[in-house]
């Protein structure tokens, strides 16, 4: 990891995002650019824009100083649509990762169509780290959500790059499909038989994970969670057992590039730890 782009909103979670950026910069010897986008306001005359720019830069300088960077980051203040500006700068810098806060939807439109964080995650061509925790200690434990699609493999690679010294768990959540559960009930399947069926499927998932680990993730542990993926991963994120969860934005059942996967979107709003999201490959 050589180049880190940090997109911050000084009013929301900027301190913890910058603290994580300082830790990663020190760990990887990476250069850091800190970006603040002033969103779609009518700045009027150039004097007004210049005043806003100067105030924003002074605010960023104070936040950066408090974060304790070993090497002073570059600062960028821009005016425009945040997620578009962030992606443009990421391409110009050839950034390896984007760091952002979890976002705070403040309008009805944002709650329906997604916050700025949501839009950055679903449009970025490089991994995005959503920093939720205030602690900036080096990551020790990473859970990679696996559905055995190319994007979950991309999440594994992003996790290894982000935290090369951390323990990695390959995690797959399994739940018997509701129609099948209902069919077993209608057929009068005894509870013990139904449970044996569930356990057999879980064991199959565990073997598939273990086989994947042997081939592509030596040293990683295989963990199967019972329950719907969104619920199971949120519970894991809040358990205190992992520092960060990595996943792909789409997975095997992607409907469209414009839509953020339901599991990723739920984690973005509810996760109790940091979240690393790997999107489509760089074009």
Secondary structure in CASP SS format (residue, H / E / C, confidence):
PFRMAT SS
TARGET T0000
AUTHOR 0000-0000-0000
METHOD secondary structure of the structure
MODEL  1
X C 1.00
X C 1.00
X E 1.00
X E 1.00
X E 1.00
X E 1.00
X E 1.00
X C 1.00
X E 1.00
X C 1.00
X C 1.00
X E 1.00
X E 1.00
X H 1.00
X H 1.00
X H 1.00
X H 1.00
X H 1.00
X H 1.00
X H 1.00
X H 1.00
X H 1.00
X H 1.00
X H 1.00
X H 1.00
X H 1.00
X H 1.00
X H 1.00
X C 1.00
X C 1.00
X E 1.00
X E 1.00
X E 1.00
X E 1.00
X E 1.00
X E 1.00
X E 1.00
X E 1.00
X E 1.00
X C 1.00
X C 1.00
X C 1.00
X C 1.00
X C 1.00
X C 1.00
X H 1.00
X H 1.00
X H 1.00
X H 1.00
X H 1.00
X H 1.00
X H 1.00
X H 1.00
X H 1.00
X H 1.00
X H 1.00
X H 1.00
X H 1.00
X H 1.00
X H 1.00
X H 1.00
X H 1.00
X H 1.00
X H 1.00
X H 1.00
X H 1.00
X H 1.00
X C 1.00
X C 1.00
X C 1.00
X C 1.00
X C 1.00
X C 1.00
X E 1.00
X E 1.00
X E 1.00
X E 1.00
X E 1.00
X E 1.00
X E 1.00
X C 1.00
X H 1.00
X H 1.00
X H 1.00
X H 1.00
X H 1.00
X H 1.00
X H 1.00
X H 1.00
X H 1.00
X H 1.00
X H 1.00
X H 1.00
X C 1.00
X C 1.00
X C 1.00
X E 1.00
X E 1.00
X E 1.00
X E 1.00
X E 1.00
X C 1.00
X C 1.00
X C 1.00
X C 1.00
X C 1.00
X C 1.00
X H 1.00
X H 1.00
X H 1.00
X H 1.00
X H 1.00
X H 1.00
X C 1.00
X C 1.00
X H 1.00
X H 1.00
X H 1.00
X H 1.00
X H 1.00
X H 1.00
X H 1.00
X H 1.00
X C 1.00
X C 1.00
X C 1.00
X E 1.00
X E 1.00
X E 1.00
X E 1.00
X E 1.00
X C 1.00
X C 1.00
X C 1.00
X C 1.00
X C 1.00
X C 1.00
X C 1.00
X C 1.00
X C 1.00
X E 1.00
X E 1.00
X E 1.00
X E 1.00
X E 1.00
X C 1.00
X C 1.00
X C 1.00
X C 1.00
X H 1.00
X H 1.00
X H 1.00
X H 1.00
X H 1.00
X H 1.00
X H 1.00
X H 1.00
X H 1.00
X H 1.00
X H 1.00
X H 1.00
X H 1.00
X C 1.00
X C 1.00
X C 1.00
X C 1.00
X E 1.00
X E 1.00
X E 1.00
X E 1.00
X E 1.00
X E 1.00
X E 1.00
X E 1.00
X C 1.00
X C 1.00
X C 1.00
X H 1.00
X H 1.00
X H 1.00
X H 1.00
X H 1.00
X H 1.00
X H 1.00
X H 1.00
X H 1.00
X C 1.00
X C 1.00
X C 1.00
X C 1.00
X H 1.00
X H 1.00
X H 1.00
X H 1.00
X H 1.00
X H 1.00
X H 1.00
X H 1.00
X H 1.00
X H 1.00
X H 1.00
X H 1.00
X H 1.00
X H 1.00
X H 1.00
X H 1.00
X H 1.00
X H 1.00
X H 1.00
X H 1.00
X H 1.00
X H 1.00
X H 1.00
X H 1.00
X H 1.00
X H 1.00
X C 1.00
X C 1.00
X C 1.00
X C 1.00
X E 1.00
X E 1.00
X E 1.00
X E 1.00
X E 1.00
X E 1.00
X C 1.00
X C 1.00
X H 1.00
X H 1.00
X H 1.00
X H 1.00
X H 1.00
X H 1.00
X H 1.00
X H 1.00
X H 1.00
X C 1.00
X C 1.00
X C 1.00
X C 1.00
X C 1.00
X C 1.00
X E 1.00
X E 1.00
X E 1.00
X E 1.00
X E 1.00
X C 1.00
X C 1.00
X C 1.00
X C 1.00
X C 1.00
X C 1.00
X C 1.00
X C 1.00
X C 1.00
X C 1.00
X C 1.00
X C 1.00
X C 1.00
X H 1.00
X H 1.00
X H 1.00
X H 1.00
X H 1.00
X H 1.00
X H 1.00
X H 1.00
X H 1.00
X C 1.00
X C 1.00
X C 1.00
X E 1.00
X E 1.00
X E 1.00
X E 1.00
X E 1.00
X C 1.00
X C 1.00
X C 1.00
X C 1.00
X C 1.00
END
